[in-house]
Amino acid sequence: MGRLASVAAAVLVIMMAVVPISRPTSANTSAVARTVLSLPNPTGPHRVGTVSLHLVDASRRDPWVPSHPLRELMVQLWYPAARTAGSARARYIPALAGQSLDEQAAQALNTAVPAGTFHALRTHSFQGAPVAHAPKGGWPVILFSPGDSLDRSSLTSLAEDLASHGFLVAGIDDTHDSGQVEFPGGRVEVAQPIPPGSADQETLVRTADARFVLDQLTRLNTGTNPDVDHQHLPAFRHTLDLARTGMFGHSHGAEATAETMLQDHRITAGAELDGGVSTRVATAGLRAPFMVISGNSSAGHPRTEENLTTLWPHLTGWNRWLRLRDSGHLSFTDFETFAPELNTPRATRQNQFGTLDPERAVTIERTYLLAFFTQQLDHRHERLLDRPSIRYPEMIFER
């Protein structure tokens, strides 16, 4: 899906706007202040470590803010950890970026979100924990690209779960496209208005970002520290198996995933969460294994459905098109979990998340995404992907 092309697009624009919001009433603030946000526990056998990298691509200017001479990104890694003793639980989002997210979420969810809510949330990952001893060849690698005006934190639950099952996951903040990106030193860059008709350019910028990140992960695997601030990192040397690299994305991040697969064959498997593909990808086709999980919202999006339908005969690798019944566009993000915890009004929840039980939605999404990457990167057949399952009747097999 392109910018403003999803059913929830208007909501996302509001959610990621940088204008200040009016203060919630004191009664609502008190009610929400007693709520502590949580993330579902990872389901795999590994403990999870995390670090964030400040990367600079000296070969490109920032495409959205021309006054920035170089393209800067923040990328977060989640990985199997050898041990977590002595490492602190990582925060969901840095303080200043979290303040921006508090305000934007309050508007999008039509509820009170007191300052510090998202920054206070501790994840299930441990900051800077040592990397677990990798199997022969290293841990498989998965990149992801978040939805329009969202940021890498929005898919933390999926990232942690995959890491707990033995994958190194890299979440990319596409600066000035992501909602808010905090760099070391406390500088925050927020989403910029993308000019009308620039959705294709947005996809190509995200693709260039992903390919650059792949280059930096290659450096990391050789023992080089790609972080421009030279922060201390755990020992990643020879722990990544970059011959087994996948990618997934939500919304426009899904479209960027397909585009990256088309341009860079280092991506050997790709999955989309409620997104589409560009006309270019639809007509060119893809060779690598490809899975789409659509939400109910995409069914009302002609261009998304049309391009996916056009693409399907041009897929030459393993493929599957699924649809999660009774879901909404934001069901594939952490906000599925947060919305009930923040006392989001029922009408708002149904509009953005559908009517599927939040805990059930997260379980199904994690299960199918893990099955896909286990089959395609670990090369272990997953019968779950062969046909509809009586355990998960909410997942419809479209193709």
FIDOLO-867613 format. One line per field, with one value per residue (C-alpha): residue number from 1; residue in one letter; x, y, z negated. Coordinates in Angstrom, 2 decimals, padded with zeros to 5 digits. Layout:
<atoms>
nr	NUM	... .
rest	A	... .
X	X	... .
Y	Y	... .
Z	Z	... .
</atoms>
This chain:
<atoms>
nr	1	2	3	4	5	6	7	8	9	10	11	12	13	14	15	16	17	18	19	20	21	22	23	24	25	26	27	28	29	30	31	32	33	34	35	36	37	38	39	40	41	42	43	44	45	46	47	48	49	50	51	52	53	54	55	56	57	58	59	60	61	62	63	64	65	66	67	68	69	70	71	72	73	74	75	76	77	78	79	80	81	82	83	84	85	86	87	88	89	90	91	92	93	94	95	96	97	98	99	100	101	102	103	104	105	106	107	108	109	110	111	112	113	114	115	116	117	118	119	120	121	122	123	124	125	126	127	128	129	130	131	132	133	134	135	136	137	138	139	140	141	142	143	144	145	146	147	148	149	150	151	152	153	154	155	156	157	158	159	160	161	162	163	164	165	166	167	168	169	170	171	172	173	174	175	176	177	178	179	180	181	182	183	184	185	186	187	188	189	190	191	192	193	194	195	196	197	198	199	200	201	202	203	204	205	206	207	208	209	210	211	212	213	214	215	216	217	218	219	220	221	222	223	224	225	226	227	228	229	230	231	232	233	234	235	236	237	238	239	240	241	242	243	244	245	246	247	248	249	250	251	252	253	254	255	256	257	258	259	260	261	262	263	264	265	266	267	268	269	270	271	272	273	274	275	276	277	278	279	280	281	282	283	284	285	286	287	288	289	290	291	292	293	294	295	296	297	298	299	300	301	302	303	304	305	306	307	308	309	310	311	312	313	314	315	316	317	318	319	320	321	322	323	324	325	326	327	328	329	330	331	332	333	334	335	336	337	338	339	340	341	342	343	344	345	346	347	348	349	350	351	352	353	354	355	356	357	358	359	360	361	362	363	364	365	366	367	368	369	370	371	372	373	374	375	376	377	378	379	380	381	382	383	384	385	386	387	388	389	390	391	392	393	394	395	396	397	398	399 .
rest	M	G	R	L	A	S	V	A	A	A	V	L	V	I	M	M	A	V	V	P	I	S	R	P	T	S	A	N	T	S	A	V	A	R	T	V	L	S	L	P	N	P	T	G	P	H	R	V	G	T	V	S	L	H	L	V	D	A	S	R	R	D	P	W	V	P	S	H	P	L	R	E	L	M	V	Q	L	W	Y	P	A	A	R	T	A	G	S	A	R	A	R	Y	I	P	A	L	A	G	Q	S	L	D	E	Q	A	A	Q	A	L	N	T	A	V	P	A	G	T	F	H	A	L	R	T	H	S	F	Q	G	A	P	V	A	H	A	P	K	G	G	W	P	V	I	L	F	S	P	G	D	S	L	D	R	S	S	L	T	S	L	A	E	D	L	A	S	H	G	F	L	V	A	G	I	D	D	T	H	D	S	G	Q	V	E	F	P	G	G	R	V	E	V	A	Q	P	I	P	P	G	S	A	D	Q	E	T	L	V	R	T	A	D	A	R	F	V	L	D	Q	L	T	R	L	N	T	G	T	N	P	D	V	D	H	Q	H	L	P	A	F	R	H	T	L	D	L	A	R	T	G	M	F	G	H	S	H	G	A	E	A	T	A	E	T	M	L	Q	D	H	R	I	T	A	G	A	E	L	D	G	G	V	S	T	R	V	A	T	A	G	L	R	A	P	F	M	V	I	S	G	N	S	S	A	G	H	P	R	T	E	E	N	L	T	T	L	W	P	H	L	T	G	W	N	R	W	L	R	L	R	D	S	G	H	L	S	F	T	D	F	E	T	F	A	P	E	L	N	T	P	R	A	T	R	Q	N	Q	F	G	T	L	D	P	E	R	A	V	T	I	E	R	T	Y	L	L	A	F	F	T	Q	Q	L	D	H	R	H	E	R	L	L	D	R	P	S	I	R	Y	P	E	M	I	F	E	R .
X	000.00	001.27	001.09	-002.55	-003.49	-004.69	-008.03	-006.30	-004.32	-006.21	-005.73	-002.02	-001.58	-003.28	-001.27	002.03	001.25	003.69	001.14	000.56	-002.62	-004.96	-004.43	-006.74	-009.05	-007.60	-010.08	-008.96	-005.32	-005.68	-007.39	-004.68	-001.84	-002.64	-002.24	001.19	001.66	002.89	004.12	003.35	006.16	008.32	007.48	010.90	013.62	016.22	016.61	016.72	019.35	019.08	021.25	020.56	022.93	023.40	024.25	025.20	025.13	027.74	026.70	023.21	021.66	018.48	015.69	013.06	015.10	017.61	019.46	020.69	023.84	023.90	021.29	021.14	019.28	018.65	018.47	017.66	018.87	017.16	019.08	019.42	021.36	023.90	022.92	021.11	022.56	023.97	022.01	019.04	015.66	015.52	012.99	010.35	011.39	013.88	012.59	012.13	010.79	008.50	007.12	006.15	004.57	002.57	000.95	000.30	-001.13	-003.53	-004.97	-005.06	-006.63	-008.93	-007.82	-005.58	-001.89	000.10	003.64	006.21	003.84	005.71	009.21	008.32	007.50	010.25	010.48	011.50	014.90	018.10	020.27	023.66	023.45	026.13	025.16	024.42	026.77	025.41	024.84	027.17	026.97	025.37	021.88	019.53	018.79	015.42	015.01	011.75	010.24	007.41	004.24	003.72	004.72	005.25	008.69	010.67	009.22	005.74	006.73	008.72	006.49	007.07	010.81	011.31	009.39	011.42	014.69	013.63	013.33	016.85	016.81	018.69	016.10	016.94	014.24	014.79	013.71	013.45	014.26	011.66	009.31	009.13	007.03	009.86	013.52	015.74	019.48	022.23	022.53	018.78	018.10	014.66	013.70	009.99	008.00	007.88	004.94	005.58	004.67	001.58	002.44	005.64	004.51	006.71	009.70	008.97	009.13	012.42	013.95	012.97	014.46	017.74	017.74	017.23	020.01	022.36	021.49	022.31	025.74	026.29	025.23	027.85	030.44	029.16	029.57	033.24	033.92	033.69	031.62	029.39	027.97	029.21	029.41	031.58	029.40	030.49	028.71	028.48	030.66	028.71	031.66	030.71	027.32	025.13	024.26	023.63	023.06	019.77	018.27	014.55	012.48	008.97	007.06	003.76	001.67	004.10	006.89	005.34	005.56	009.20	009.83	008.64	010.64	013.80	013.26	013.02	016.19	018.40	018.58	020.30	016.71	015.86	012.31	009.79	006.52	003.94	001.61	-001.46	000.31	000.54	003.12	004.03	002.93	006.60	006.80	003.36	004.44	008.05	007.25	009.42	011.61	012.09	009.46	006.76	003.87	001.14	-001.08	-003.82	-006.23	-009.92	-009.13	-007.20	-010.22	-011.71	-008.58	-008.83	-005.24	-003.76	-005.89	-005.46	-001.65	-001.40	-003.72	-001.56	001.59	000.50	001.00	004.47	005.68	008.08	008.99	006.92	004.00	000.97	-001.70	-003.54	-006.14	-006.67	-010.42	-011.94	-008.64	-007.85	-004.88	-003.20	-003.83	-000.35	001.37	001.97	-000.96	-003.19	-001.99	-001.83	-005.30	-007.30	-004.69	-005.14	-008.94	-009.39	-013.09	-014.78	-015.68	-012.09	-010.77	-013.14	-012.30	-008.55	-008.17	-011.34	-013.18	-010.67	-009.55	-006.19	-004.39	-005.66	-004.58	-001.02	-000.78	-001.89	000.36	003.40	002.65	002.34	005.26	007.49	006.31	007.16	010.70	011.35	010.39	012.20	015.34	015.75	014.51	012.18	008.81	005.86	002.60	000.73	001.38	000.05	-003.66	-006.20	-005.82	-008.62	-006.47	-006.50	-009.81	-009.40	-006.65	-008.19	-006.18	-006.78	-004.18 .
Y	000.00	003.49	006.50	007.38	004.21	002.08	002.07	003.34	005.96	008.91	007.53	007.02	010.56	011.88	009.51	010.68	014.39	016.65	019.20	019.41	017.94	019.26	017.89	015.05	015.65	015.03	012.20	010.35	011.04	009.48	006.43	005.83	006.72	003.57	001.47	000.03	-001.06	-004.56	-006.69	-010.40	-012.73	-014.18	-017.83	-019.21	-020.91	-018.12	-015.04	-011.87	-009.14	-005.82	-002.91	000.12	001.31	004.85	004.41	007.00	006.37	008.79	008.02	009.60	012.86	012.75	012.55	014.29	017.07	018.33	020.39	017.11	016.26	012.53	009.82	008.85	005.88	004.24	000.44	-001.84	-005.42	-008.17	-011.45	-014.63	-013.75	-015.96	-014.57	-011.56	-011.27	-007.78	-006.37	-004.04	-004.62	-002.39	000.43	000.36	003.71	006.47	009.30	012.15	009.98	008.42	011.82	012.38	008.92	009.56	012.61	011.01	007.81	009.85	011.39	008.19	006.09	008.83	008.32	009.82	008.85	010.55	011.73	008.99	006.10	004.49	005.30	003.65	000.35	-002.23	-004.83	-008.49	-007.73	-007.00	-004.06	-005.08	-008.68	-010.94	-012.81	-016.50	-018.98	-019.38	-022.67	-023.54	-020.71	-018.24	-017.05	-016.38	-012.68	-010.93	-007.23	-005.37	-002.09	-000.53	001.06	004.62	007.13	004.38	003.47	000.34	000.09	-000.60	-004.20	-005.01	-007.93	-009.70	-008.91	-010.25	-013.42	-014.17	-013.49	-015.86	-018.60	-018.12	-015.25	-011.96	-009.27	-005.77	-003.09	-000.02	003.52	005.32	008.84	011.53	008.74	007.03	008.86	009.84	008.82	009.69	009.82	009.68	013.01	013.59	014.82	013.74	013.72	013.44	012.36	014.93	015.44	013.32	015.28	014.05	011.42	010.42	007.03	005.24	007.36	006.53	002.82	003.26	005.26	002.55	-000.05	001.87	002.09	-001.68	-002.47	-000.13	-001.86	-005.21	-003.83	-002.71	-006.08	-007.64	-005.35	-006.20	-009.90	-009.39	-007.78	-004.15	-001.74	000.21	002.50	006.02	006.90	003.84	002.63	-000.60	-003.58	-007.25	-009.54	-010.13	-011.42	-014.59	-014.85	-013.91	-016.22	-013.62	-016.34	-016.88	-013.38	-012.61	-009.46	-008.46	-005.21	-003.70	-001.42	000.63	-001.37	-004.40	-002.72	-001.86	-005.51	-006.67	-003.94	-004.91	-008.54	-007.44	-005.35	-007.36	-011.14	-011.22	-011.23	-014.90	-014.79	-012.00	-011.58	-008.79	-007.74	-005.97	-004.31	-004.45	-004.22	-001.58	-001.91	-002.51	-005.56	-006.79	-007.02	-008.14	-010.88	-012.32	-015.41	-015.82	-017.33	-014.77	-014.67	-012.09	-011.83	-009.36	-007.86	-007.28	-003.65	-004.50	-006.17	-002.71	-001.41	-001.96	-001.06	-003.33	-006.31	-005.59	-005.46	-008.57	-010.40	-009.25	-010.36	-013.88	-015.56	-013.96	-015.58	-018.41	-019.38	-020.80	-018.46	-018.07	-015.37	-015.44	-013.17	-012.68	-012.53	-009.74	-007.84	-004.17	-002.42	-001.76	-005.31	-006.20	-003.70	-003.54	-001.15	-004.21	-005.01	-001.42	-000.27	-002.16	-001.34	002.36	002.16	002.96	003.48	000.45	002.25	003.39	-000.09	-001.71	000.87	000.37	-003.19	-004.99	-007.30	-010.12	-010.61	-008.80	-011.68	-014.07	-011.76	-011.51	-015.27	-015.99	-013.36	-014.58	-018.21	-017.76	-015.35	-017.71	-020.69	-018.85	-017.90	-021.28	-022.98	-020.59	-019.73	-022.77	-025.06	-027.04	-027.86	-026.28	-028.12	-025.10	-023.34	-026.19	-025.75	-024.09	-025.15	-026.08	-024.52	-021.16	-020.87	-017.07	-017.45	-017.74	-019.18	-016.91	-018.52 .
Z	000.00	000.81	-001.44	-002.11	-000.29	-003.17	-004.92	-008.05	-006.17	-007.58	-011.07	-010.49	-009.25	-012.38	-014.52	-013.15	-012.76	-014.57	-015.69	-019.45	-020.89	-023.52	-027.00	-028.06	-030.98	-034.40	-035.01	-031.90	-032.68	-036.11	-034.68	-032.10	-034.47	-036.44	-033.28	-032.58	-028.97	-028.29	-025.41	-025.01	-026.05	-023.28	-022.66	-021.68	-023.73	-023.43	-025.58	-023.48	-023.29	-021.49	-020.32	-018.11	-015.40	-014.10	-010.42	-007.79	-004.04	-002.69	000.91	000.59	-000.53	-002.56	000.06	-002.09	-003.73	-001.15	-003.77	-005.28	-003.33	-004.18	-004.64	-008.34	-009.76	-013.10	-012.97	-015.90	-016.16	-018.15	-018.48	-020.55	-023.70	-025.46	-028.87	-030.25	-033.76	-034.20	-031.23	-031.68	-030.07	-027.00	-026.80	-024.09	-022.66	-023.62	-025.83	-023.35	-020.54	-023.13	-024.09	-020.46	-020.29	-023.49	-021.89	-018.54	-020.00	-022.13	-018.98	-016.96	-019.71	-020.97	-024.55	-027.22	-027.05	-029.82	-029.07	-029.46	-028.81	-025.92	-027.20	-030.53	-028.84	-029.28	-026.55	-026.85	-025.28	-027.18	-026.19	-024.80	-026.01	-024.48	-021.33	-021.80	-020.18	-016.67	-014.89	-012.03	-009.51	-011.91	-012.76	-009.82	-009.32	-008.91	-008.05	-008.53	-007.39	-009.46	-008.13	-006.94	-009.60	-012.15	-013.46	-014.25	-017.75	-016.30	-015.43	-018.57	-019.55	-016.23	-016.29	-019.81	-019.04	-015.91	-017.77	-020.55	-017.89	-016.57	-014.07	-014.06	-013.28	-012.03	-012.22	-010.05	-010.86	-007.50	-008.65	-007.82	-006.70	-010.10	-012.68	-014.98	-015.00	-017.95	-017.28	-019.90	-021.67	-021.81	-018.27	-017.02	-013.35	-012.62	-009.57	-006.77	-004.41	-001.34	001.80	003.68	006.23	004.41	003.10	005.62	004.63	001.00	001.84	003.68	000.80	-001.68	000.66	000.86	-002.94	-003.26	-000.80	-002.66	-005.94	-004.34	-003.43	-007.03	-008.42	-006.15	-007.73	-011.20	-010.46	-009.54	-012.91	-011.77	-013.85	-011.40	-014.10	-013.31	-017.01	-017.66	-020.50	-022.16	-020.61	-021.50	-019.40	-016.18	-014.15	-012.23	-013.99	-010.97	-008.10	-005.41	-002.82	-004.65	-004.75	-004.74	-005.04	-006.06	-006.26	-007.29	-005.04	-002.93	-004.53	-002.84	000.56	-000.21	-001.07	002.35	004.09	002.18	003.19	006.82	006.70	004.35	004.49	001.11	-000.21	000.18	-001.26	-001.90	-003.79	-003.68	-006.48	-005.09	-002.20	001.56	004.31	006.87	010.47	011.31	009.01	010.11	013.74	013.19	010.67	007.92	007.82	004.07	001.73	000.96	-001.51	-001.99	-005.06	-004.23	-006.72	-006.17	-005.39	-002.22	-000.68	-000.21	001.46	005.22	006.14	003.47	004.47	008.17	008.05	005.92	008.33	011.25	009.45	008.59	012.01	012.12	008.90	009.67	006.10	003.25	002.49	000.29	-000.03	-003.37	-004.93	-008.66	-009.21	-011.35	-011.55	-010.89	-009.34	-012.70	-013.94	-012.72	-015.04	-018.79	-019.06	-018.84	-022.37	-023.60	-022.52	-025.18	-027.84	-027.04	-027.33	-023.66	-022.85	-021.29	-018.07	-017.55	-018.22	-015.75	-013.09	-013.36	-014.64	-013.62	-015.99	-016.38	-019.99	-020.39	-022.09	-019.45	-016.63	-017.98	-018.44	-014.87	-013.29	-015.20	-014.40	-010.65	-010.29	-012.26	-010.19	-006.96	-007.97	-009.58	-006.31	-003.98	-005.99	-008.25	-005.46	-007.70	-006.18	-008.03	-007.42	-008.79	-005.48	-003.32	-003.95	-006.28	-009.90	-012.30	-015.04	-013.26	-011.42	-011.35	-008.74	-005.28	-002.37	000.63	002.91 .
</atoms>
